Amino acid sequence: MTRFAKSALAALISLCTPLAAPLGVTRAVQAADLGVYTEDDGSICGETWVLSKITHRFSYQVHHVPHLPDVAITDFRDIRQHRYQQASEEWPIGRHYCRATVSLSDGRDRSIFYLIEEGQGFASIGDNVEFCVSGFDRWMVYNGRCRVLR
């Protein structure tokens, strides 16, 4: 089996796995070293796959962007969706704008703002997540103090 076929099969299997927890069951983040998050508003913003993707990408960022402290996200709190832009003819991509507080491995809490774009994942399969942790946007990708994602 070729490397591409293996990757495609793995992506298909991951898309077919259920993401929702049964009613009455507390959902816990499955990413490495994350605790249970609290005060979730029940929107897509608190989904396990979203928080896991943010955690892994943040880890990559702190290891590959010069002069960032070597920290990791250990917990998400106060998860809220503060805006939803529904897909329409004029604006074809649905967007969920979210905010939360993250605890870092150095003991500090930081604000995080993130955006979930519907149908914008790899090869238009799944959703895309963009995020900005306050104080970690060294190259001003999100226009200072994470303004683009607010």
MDTraj code that builds the backbone (N, CA, C; nanometers):
import mdtraj as md
import numpy as np

residues = "MET THR ARG PHE ALA LYS SER ALA LEU ALA ALA LEU ILE SER LEU CYS THR PRO LEU ALA ALA PRO LEU GLY VAL THR ARG ALA VAL GLN ALA ALA ASP LEU GLY VAL TYR THR GLU ASP ASP GLY SER ILE CYS GLY GLU THR TRP VAL LEU SER LYS ILE THR HIS ARG PHE SER TYR GLN VAL HIS HIS VAL PRO HIS LEU PRO ASP VAL ALA ILE THR ASP PHE ARG ASP ILE ARG GLN HIS ARG TYR GLN GLN ALA SER GLU GLU TRP PRO ILE GLY ARG HIS TYR CYS ARG ALA THR VAL SER LEU SER ASP GLY ARG ASP ARG SER ILE PHE TYR LEU ILE GLU GLU GLY GLN GLY PHE ALA SER ILE GLY ASP ASN VAL GLU PHE CYS VAL SER GLY PHE ASP ARG TRP MET VAL TYR ASN GLY ARG CYS ARG VAL LEU ARG".split()
xyz = np.array([
    [0.0846, -0.1167, 0.0000],
    [0.0000, 0.0000, 0.0000],
    [0.0901, 0.1241, 0.0000],
    [0.0618, 0.2188, -0.0845],
    [0.1455, 0.3385, -0.0940],
    [0.1257, 0.4289, 0.0269],
    [0.2194, 0.5197, 0.0460],
    [0.2117, 0.6129, 0.1586],
    [0.0868, 0.7001, 0.1479],
    [0.0527, 0.7447, 0.0260],
    [-0.0665, 0.8267, 0.0058],
    [-0.1924, 0.7482, 0.0412],
    [-0.1993, 0.6236, -0.0013],
    [-0.3167, 0.5409, 0.0275],
    [-0.3310, 0.5196, 0.1781],
    [-0.2197, 0.4972, 0.2479],
    [-0.2251, 0.4809, 0.3929],
    [-0.2749, 0.6082, 0.4603],
    [-0.2254, 0.7222, 0.4141],
    [-0.2685, 0.8506, 0.4713],
    [-0.4160, 0.8746, 0.4455],
    [-0.4613, 0.8464, 0.3249],
    [-0.6021, 0.8651, 0.2907],
    [-0.6904, 0.7732, 0.3747],
    [-0.6482, 0.6505, 0.3937],
    [-0.7242, 0.5563, 0.4749],
    [-0.7302, 0.6019, 0.6209],
    [-0.6189, 0.6492, 0.6727],
    [-0.6166, 0.6985, 0.8108],
    [-0.7081, 0.8196, 0.8275],
    [-0.7090, 0.9099, 0.7293],
    [-0.7959, 1.0276, 0.7346],
    [-0.9418, 0.9860, 0.7297],
    [-0.9751, 0.8900, 0.6458],
    [-1.1126, 0.8421, 0.6348],
    [-1.1588, 0.7778, 0.7649],
    [-1.0745, 0.6988, 0.8256],
    [-1.1091, 0.6336, 0.9526],
    [-1.1298, 0.7374, 1.0620],
    [-1.0433, 0.8389, 1.0659],
    [-1.0578, 0.9410, 1.1702],
    [-1.1841, 1.0229, 1.1507],
    [-1.2285, 1.0415, 1.0266],
    [-1.3521, 1.1149, 1.0018],
    [-1.4759, 1.0342, 1.0401],
    [-1.4639, 0.9037, 1.0380],
    [-1.5785, 0.8173, 1.0677],
    [-1.5962, 0.7879, 1.2157],
    [-1.5023, 0.8257, 1.2990],
    [-1.5150, 0.7979, 1.4414],
    [-1.6081, 0.8992, 1.5051],
    [-1.6931, 0.8564, 1.5984],
    [-1.7868, 0.9491, 1.6617],
    [-1.7134, 1.0485, 1.7505],
    [-1.7601, 1.1748, 1.7481],
    [-1.6974, 1.2798, 1.8264],
    [-1.7797, 1.3187, 1.9479],
    [-1.9079, 1.2945, 1.9443],
    [-1.9943, 1.3406, 2.0520],
    [-1.9932, 1.2424, 2.1686],
    [-2.0002, 1.2967, 2.2877],
    [-2.0090, 1.2142, 2.4079],
    [-2.1561, 1.1886, 2.4378],
    [-2.1897, 1.0745, 2.4979],
    [-2.3281, 1.0475, 2.5338],
    [-2.3782, 1.1508, 2.6336],
    [-2.5096, 1.1699, 2.6354],
    [-2.5685, 1.2661, 2.7280],
    [-2.5364, 1.2304, 2.8720],
    [-2.5079, 1.3318, 2.9511],
    [-2.4800, 1.3099, 3.0923],
    [-2.3369, 1.2711, 3.1224],
    [-2.2539, 1.2567, 3.0202],
    [-2.1146, 1.2190, 3.0403],
    [-2.0286, 1.3429, 3.0227],
    [-1.9413, 1.3690, 3.1163],
    [-1.8503, 1.4825, 3.1057],
    [-1.7427, 1.4508, 3.0038],
    [-1.7214, 1.5452, 2.9122],
    [-1.6198, 1.5242, 2.8109],
    [-1.4862, 1.5738, 2.8636],
    [-1.3818, 1.4960, 2.8423],
    [-1.2467, 1.5345, 2.8831],
    [-1.1606, 1.5472, 2.7588],
    [-1.0695, 1.6390, 2.7604],
    [-0.9789, 1.6575, 2.6488],
    [-0.8848, 1.5382, 2.6426],
    [-0.8643, 1.4827, 2.5231],
    [-0.7828, 1.3634, 2.5072],
    [-0.6388, 1.3939, 2.4684],
    [-0.6051, 1.5206, 2.4463],
    [-0.4689, 1.5543, 2.4058],
    [-0.3727, 1.5304, 2.5215],
    [-0.2466, 1.5193, 2.4884],
    [-0.1451, 1.4902, 2.5887],
    [-0.1383, 1.5980, 2.6953],
    [-0.1350, 1.5568, 2.8200],
    [-0.1150, 1.6448, 2.9349],
    [-0.2246, 1.7486, 2.9565],
    [-0.3420, 1.7298, 2.9002],
    [-0.4496, 1.8259, 2.9235],
    [-0.5402, 1.7753, 3.0340],
    [-0.5841, 1.8662, 3.1175],
    [-0.6793, 1.8319, 3.2212],
    [-0.8201, 1.8418, 3.1660],
    [-0.9170, 1.8236, 3.2508],
    [-1.0562, 1.8371, 3.2114],
    [-1.0882, 1.9857, 3.2017],
    [-1.1506, 2.0260, 3.0937],
    [-1.1840, 2.1664, 3.0812],
    [-1.3183, 2.1930, 3.1470],
    [-1.3388, 2.3167, 3.1866],
    [-1.4595, 2.3517, 3.2598],
    [-1.5335, 2.4659, 3.1919],
    [-1.6588, 2.4788, 3.2265],
    [-1.7435, 2.5892, 3.1830],
    [-1.7512, 2.6004, 3.0315],
    [-1.7877, 2.4923, 2.9660],
    [-1.8065, 2.4882, 2.8217],
    [-1.9500, 2.5301, 2.7914],
    [-1.9722, 2.6123, 2.6887],
    [-2.1071, 2.6578, 2.6558],
    [-2.1843, 2.5594, 2.5680],
    [-2.1255, 2.4442, 2.5362],
    [-2.1948, 2.3412, 2.4592],
    [-2.1849, 2.3574, 2.3082],
    [-2.1142, 2.4568, 2.2592],
    [-2.1004, 2.4777, 2.1154],
    [-1.9858, 2.3919, 2.0608],
    [-1.9617, 2.4040, 1.9329],
    [-1.8510, 2.3318, 1.8679],
    [-1.7164, 2.3754, 1.9248],
    [-1.7119, 2.4923, 1.9872],
    [-1.5866, 2.5459, 2.0417],
    [-1.5236, 2.4541, 2.1460],
    [-1.6031, 2.3764, 2.2164],
    [-1.5514, 2.2887, 2.3202],
    [-1.5323, 2.1448, 2.2771],
    [-1.5489, 2.1169, 2.1478],
    [-1.5321, 1.9803, 2.0989],
    [-1.3874, 1.9333, 2.1202],
    [-1.3730, 1.8081, 2.1542],
    [-1.2428, 1.7501, 2.1829],
    [-1.1461, 1.7643, 2.0658],
    [-1.1923, 1.7391, 1.9444],
    [-1.1031, 1.7459, 1.8281],
    [-1.0516, 1.8877, 1.8061],
    [-1.1336, 1.9897, 1.8354],
    [-1.0909, 2.1288, 1.8181],
    [-0.9800, 2.1620, 1.9175],
    [-1.0018, 2.1296, 2.0444],
    [-0.9042, 2.1608, 2.1480],
    [-0.7747, 2.0826, 2.1285],
    [-0.7872, 1.9597, 2.0826],
    [-0.6687, 1.8780, 2.0559],
    [-0.5875, 1.9364, 1.9404],
    [-0.6558, 1.9798, 1.8351],
    [-0.5861, 2.0395, 1.7210],
    [-0.5133, 2.1667, 1.7631],
    [-0.5782, 2.2499, 1.8444],
    [-0.5143, 2.3723, 1.8930],
    [-0.3910, 2.3380, 1.9760],
    [-0.4037, 2.2412, 2.0649],
    [-0.2926, 2.2023, 2.1524],
    [-0.1724, 2.1546, 2.0718],
    [-0.1949, 2.0705, 1.9717],
    [-0.0844, 2.0191, 1.8905],
    [-0.0215, 2.1285, 1.8056],
    [-0.1020, 2.2154, 1.7488],
    [-0.0465, 2.3232, 1.6670],
    [0.0275, 2.4261, 1.7521],
    [-0.0205, 2.4498, 1.8733],
    [0.0490, 2.5424, 1.9635],
    [0.1864, 2.4855, 1.9996],
    [0.1925, 2.3564, 2.0256],
    [0.3195, 2.2916, 2.0563],
    [0.4170, 2.3073, 1.9391],
    [0.3683, 2.2864, 1.8192],
    [0.4521, 2.3032, 1.7013],
    [0.5015, 2.4482, 1.6923],
    [0.4109, 2.5424, 1.7171],
    [0.4453, 2.6843, 1.7075],
    [0.5559, 2.7230, 1.8052],
    [0.5443, 2.6838, 1.9315],
    [0.6445, 2.7257, 2.0297],
    [0.7807, 2.6606, 2.0042],
    [0.7827, 2.5476, 1.9346],
    [0.9097, 2.4821, 1.9043],
    [0.9731, 2.5299, 1.7737],
    [0.8967, 2.5981, 1.6879],
    [0.9490, 2.6367, 1.5580],
    [0.9536, 2.7876, 1.5335],
    [0.8973, 2.8680, 1.6216],
    [0.9062, 3.0133, 1.6088],
    [1.0132, 3.0606, 1.7067],
    [1.1133, 3.1324, 1.6573],
    [1.2224, 3.1767, 1.7450],
    [1.1735, 3.2681, 1.8567],
    [1.2378, 3.2578, 1.9719],
    [1.2184, 3.3450, 2.0873],
    [1.0817, 3.3310, 2.1550],
    [1.0144, 3.2194, 2.1372],
    [0.8929, 3.1923, 2.2143],
    [0.9306, 3.1005, 2.3295],
    [0.8691, 3.1200, 2.4462],
    [0.9013, 3.0319, 2.5584],
    [0.8550, 2.8890, 2.5315],
    [0.9264, 2.7930, 2.5855],
    [0.8937, 2.6518, 2.5668],
    [0.7878, 2.6116, 2.6684],
    [0.6616, 2.6359, 2.6346],
    [0.5489, 2.6034, 2.7219],
    [0.4480, 2.5198, 2.6435],
    [0.3528, 2.4640, 2.7150],
    [0.2471, 2.3854, 2.6528],
    [0.1141, 2.4238, 2.7158],
    [0.0063, 2.4003, 2.6427],
    [-0.1278, 2.4230, 2.6962],
    [-0.1624, 2.3046, 2.7849],
    [-0.2030, 2.3329, 2.9094],
    [-0.2392, 2.2252, 3.0011],
    [-0.3885, 2.2184, 3.0288],
    [-0.4623, 2.3274, 3.0025],
    [-0.6045, 2.3282, 3.0354],
    [-0.6755, 2.4381, 2.9575],
    [-0.8018, 2.4140, 2.9227],
    [-0.8905, 2.5140, 2.8632],
    [-1.0019, 2.5441, 2.9633],
    [-1.0338, 2.6724, 2.9826],
    [-1.1432, 2.7117, 3.0725],
    [-1.2275, 2.8208, 3.0066],
    [-1.3487, 2.8364, 3.0546],
    [-1.4392, 2.9424, 3.0096],
    [-1.4533, 2.9443, 2.8572],
    [-1.4821, 2.8318, 2.7984],
    [-1.4933, 2.8190, 2.6537],
    [-1.6264, 2.8781, 2.6092],
    [-1.6209, 2.9739, 2.5170],
    [-1.7413, 3.0422, 2.4709],
    [-1.7360, 3.0650, 2.3200],
    [-1.8501, 3.0485, 2.2556],
    [-1.8645, 3.0936, 2.1172],
    [-1.9245, 3.2325, 2.1253],
    [-1.8538, 3.3329, 2.0776],
    [-1.9058, 3.4684, 2.0913],
    [-1.9643, 3.5233, 1.9620],
    [-1.9474, 3.4513, 1.8517],
    [-2.0086, 3.4942, 1.7265],
    [-2.0176, 3.3755, 1.6331],
    [-2.1259, 3.3702, 1.5554],
    [-2.1407, 3.2678, 1.4526],
    [-2.1831, 3.3369, 1.3244],
    [-2.1087, 3.3139, 1.2192],
    [-2.1410, 3.3702, 1.0893],
    [-2.1863, 3.2547, 1.0022],
    [-2.3145, 3.2485, 0.9765],
    [-2.3718, 3.1384, 0.9007],
    [-2.3347, 3.1493, 0.7532],
    [-2.3158, 3.0345, 0.6890],
    [-2.2860, 3.0320, 0.5464],
    [-2.4063, 3.0850, 0.4690],
    [-2.3782, 3.1623, 0.3652],
    [-2.4844, 3.2180, 0.2815],
    [-2.4312, 3.2333, 0.1393],
    [-2.5142, 3.2806, 0.0492],
    [-2.4698, 3.3033, -0.0890],
    [-2.3595, 3.4072, -0.0930],
    [-2.3717, 3.5093, -0.0098],
    [-2.2737, 3.6169, -0.0075],
    [-2.1452, 3.5763, 0.0639],
    [-2.1593, 3.4946, 0.1686],
    [-2.0454, 3.4513, 0.2501],
    [-2.0520, 3.2990, 0.2602],
    [-1.9890, 3.2239, 0.1683],
    [-2.0135, 3.0804, 0.1561],
    [-1.9528, 2.9900, 0.2639],
    [-1.8749, 3.0455, 0.3557],
    [-1.8108, 2.9625, 0.4573],
    [-1.8668, 2.9990, 0.5942],
    [-1.9254, 2.9014, 0.6627],
    [-1.9739, 2.9236, 0.7984],
    [-1.8562, 2.9329, 0.8946],
    [-1.8634, 3.0286, 0.9880],
    [-1.7517, 3.0497, 1.0812],
    [-1.8030, 3.0600, 1.2246],
    [-1.7350, 2.9907, 1.3143],
    [-1.7608, 2.9987, 1.4577],
    [-1.6427, 3.0716, 1.5211],
    [-1.6689, 3.1844, 1.5856],
    [-1.5635, 3.2589, 1.6538],
    [-1.5716, 3.2251, 1.8023],
    [-1.4611, 3.1791, 1.8584],
    [-1.4599, 3.1288, 1.9952],
    [-1.3515, 3.1983, 2.0770],
    [-1.3696, 3.1930, 2.2081],
    [-1.2668, 3.2428, 2.3002],
    [-1.2658, 3.1534, 2.4223],
    [-1.1513, 3.1513, 2.4876],
    [-1.1360, 3.0712, 2.6091],
    [-1.0158, 3.1246, 2.6860],
    [-0.9907, 3.0644, 2.7991],
    [-0.8696, 3.0916, 2.8757],
    [-0.7911, 2.9617, 2.8805],
    [-0.6617, 2.9710, 2.8503],
    [-0.5773, 2.8517, 2.8573],
    [-0.4783, 2.8668, 2.9711],
    [-0.4521, 2.7564, 3.0375],
    [-0.3459, 2.7513, 3.1377],
    [-0.2237, 2.6924, 3.0691],
    [-0.1112, 2.7558, 3.0881],
    [0.0125, 2.7089, 3.0271],
    [0.0977, 2.6362, 3.1296],
    [0.1937, 2.5592, 3.0826],
    [0.2776, 2.4788, 3.1714],
    [0.3680, 2.5643, 3.2602],
    [0.3814, 2.6931, 3.2311],
    [0.4604, 2.7810, 3.3177],
    [0.3763, 2.8425, 3.4293],
    [0.2487, 2.8021, 3.4395],
    [0.1616, 2.8495, 3.5456],
    [0.0799, 2.9729, 3.5114],
    [0.1008, 3.0300, 3.3952],
    [0.0271, 3.1506, 3.3557],
    [-0.1000, 3.1147, 3.2800],
    [-0.1986, 3.2034, 3.2906],
    [-0.3208, 3.1919, 3.2128],
    [-0.3160, 3.2956, 3.1013],
    [-0.3619, 3.2561, 2.9834],
    [-0.3651, 3.3462, 2.8679],
    [-0.5005, 3.3344, 2.7997],
    [-0.5413, 3.4420, 2.7342],
    [-0.6620, 3.4381, 2.6517],
    [-0.6272, 3.3728, 2.5189],
    [-0.7215, 3.2962, 2.4673],
    [-0.7047, 3.2368, 2.3355],
    [-0.8303, 3.2672, 2.2547],
    [-0.8098, 3.3036, 2.1308],
    [-0.9190, 3.3299, 2.0381],
    [-0.9008, 3.2335, 1.9225],
    [-1.0097, 3.1713, 1.8784],
    [-0.9974, 3.0784, 1.7676],
    [-1.1203, 3.0801, 1.6799],
    [-1.0997, 3.0362, 1.5573],
    [-1.2000, 3.0397, 1.4526],
    [-1.2109, 2.9002, 1.3934],
    [-1.3332, 2.8529, 1.3786],
    [-1.3572, 2.7233, 1.3157],
    [-1.4314, 2.7496, 1.1851],
    [-1.3684, 2.7142, 1.0734],
    [-1.4264, 2.7367, 0.9414],
    [-1.4841, 2.6059, 0.8897],
    [-1.6141, 2.6053, 0.8621],
    [-1.6832, 2.4848, 0.8184],
    [-1.6416, 2.4450, 0.6766],
    [-1.6067, 2.3183, 0.6606],
    [-1.5737, 2.2635, 0.5292],
    [-1.4419, 2.3109, 0.4716],
    [-1.3521, 2.3622, 0.5542],
    [-1.2263, 2.4151, 0.5034],
    [-1.1058, 2.3336, 0.5485],
    [-1.1282, 2.2088, 0.5869],
    [-1.0180, 2.1215, 0.6259],
    [-0.9367, 2.0782, 0.5053],
    [-0.8446, 1.9848, 0.5265],
    [-0.7596, 1.9352, 0.4189],
    [-0.8457, 1.8812, 0.3054],
    [-0.8234, 1.9283, 0.1855],
    [-0.8985, 1.8887, 0.0658],
    [-1.0484, 1.9117, 0.0847],
    [-1.0828, 2.0162, 0.1584],
    [-1.2223, 2.0549, 0.1864],
    [-1.2988, 1.9477, 0.2627],
    [-1.2278, 1.8613, 0.3338],
    [-1.2925, 1.7593, 0.4165],
    [-1.2757, 1.8010, 0.5611],
    [-1.3846, 1.8140, 0.6316],
    [-1.3802, 1.8553, 0.7717],
    [-1.3685, 2.0064, 0.7851],
    [-1.3381, 2.0500, 0.9043],
    [-1.3318, 2.1921, 0.9353],
    [-1.1886, 2.2346, 0.9653],
    [-1.1598, 2.3621, 0.9433],
    [-1.0289, 2.4192, 0.9716],
    [-1.0359, 2.4983, 1.1015],
    [-0.9276, 2.4983, 1.1764],
    [-0.9193, 2.5742, 1.3011],
    [-0.7996, 2.6670, 1.2938],
    [-0.8227, 2.7958, 1.3169],
    [-0.7169, 2.8957, 1.3291],
    [-0.7231, 2.9479, 1.4715],
    [-0.6090, 2.9751, 1.5343],
    [-0.6105, 3.0211, 1.6731],
    [-0.4997, 3.1218, 1.6985],
    [-0.5165, 3.1955, 1.8061],
    [-0.4159, 3.2920, 1.8481],
    [-0.4171, 3.2989, 2.0004],
    [-0.3040, 3.2659, 2.0613],
    [-0.2882, 3.2780, 2.2065],
    [-0.2280, 3.4151, 2.2333],
    [-0.2917, 3.4900, 2.3199],
    [-0.2466, 3.6251, 2.3507],
    [-0.1010, 3.6248, 2.3953],
    [-0.0195, 3.7063, 2.3291],
    [0.1226, 3.7157, 2.3600],
    [0.2108, 3.6201, 2.2814],
    [0.1524, 3.5324, 2.1988],
    [0.2306, 3.4351, 2.1231],
    [0.2209, 3.4558, 1.9716],
    [0.1662, 3.5687, 1.9278],
    [0.1577, 3.5993, 1.7855],
    [0.2752, 3.6891, 1.7484],
    [0.3938, 3.6322, 1.7579],
    [0.5178, 3.7076, 1.7413],
    [0.5298, 3.7762, 1.6054],
    [0.4774, 3.7138, 1.5012],
    [0.4903, 3.7688, 1.3669],
    [0.3671, 3.8494, 1.3251],
    [0.2790, 3.8795, 1.4197],
    [0.1595, 3.9615, 1.3956],
    [0.0714, 3.9050, 1.2831],
    [0.0585, 3.7748, 1.2770],
    [-0.0249, 3.7099, 1.1765],
    [-0.1711, 3.7502, 1.1958],
    [-0.2131, 3.7640, 1.3199],
    [-0.3525, 3.7970, 1.3498],
    [-0.3681, 3.9419, 1.3944],
    [-0.2780, 4.0293, 1.3500],
    [-0.2887, 4.1735, 1.3632],
    [-0.2860, 4.2232, 1.5070],
    [-0.1873, 4.1892, 1.5805],
    [-0.1684, 4.2420, 1.7146],
    [-0.2833, 4.2133, 1.8099],
    [-0.2525, 4.1578, 1.9244],
    [-0.3502, 4.1209, 2.0270],
    [-0.4639, 4.0353, 1.9700],
    [-0.4347, 3.9583, 1.8661],
    [-0.5284, 3.8610, 1.8081],
    [-0.6566, 3.9250, 1.7532],
    [-0.6513, 4.0482, 1.7074],
    [-0.7709, 4.1208, 1.6632],
    [-0.8461, 4.0514, 1.5506],
    [-0.7792, 3.9840, 1.4592],
    [-0.8470, 3.9209, 1.3463],
    [-0.9451, 3.8123, 1.3934],
    [-0.9125, 3.7429, 1.4991],
    [-0.9962, 3.6324, 1.5460],
    [-1.0942, 3.6725, 1.6553],
    [-1.0925, 3.7966, 1.6961],
    [-1.1853, 3.8394, 1.8024],
    [-1.3205, 3.8531, 1.7484],
])
top = md.Topology()
chain = top.add_chain()
for i, resn in enumerate(residues, 1):
    res = top.add_residue(resn, chain, resSeq=i)
    for name in ("N", "CA", "C"):
        top.add_atom(name, md.element.get_by_symbol(name[0]), res)
traj = md.Trajectory(xyz[None], top)
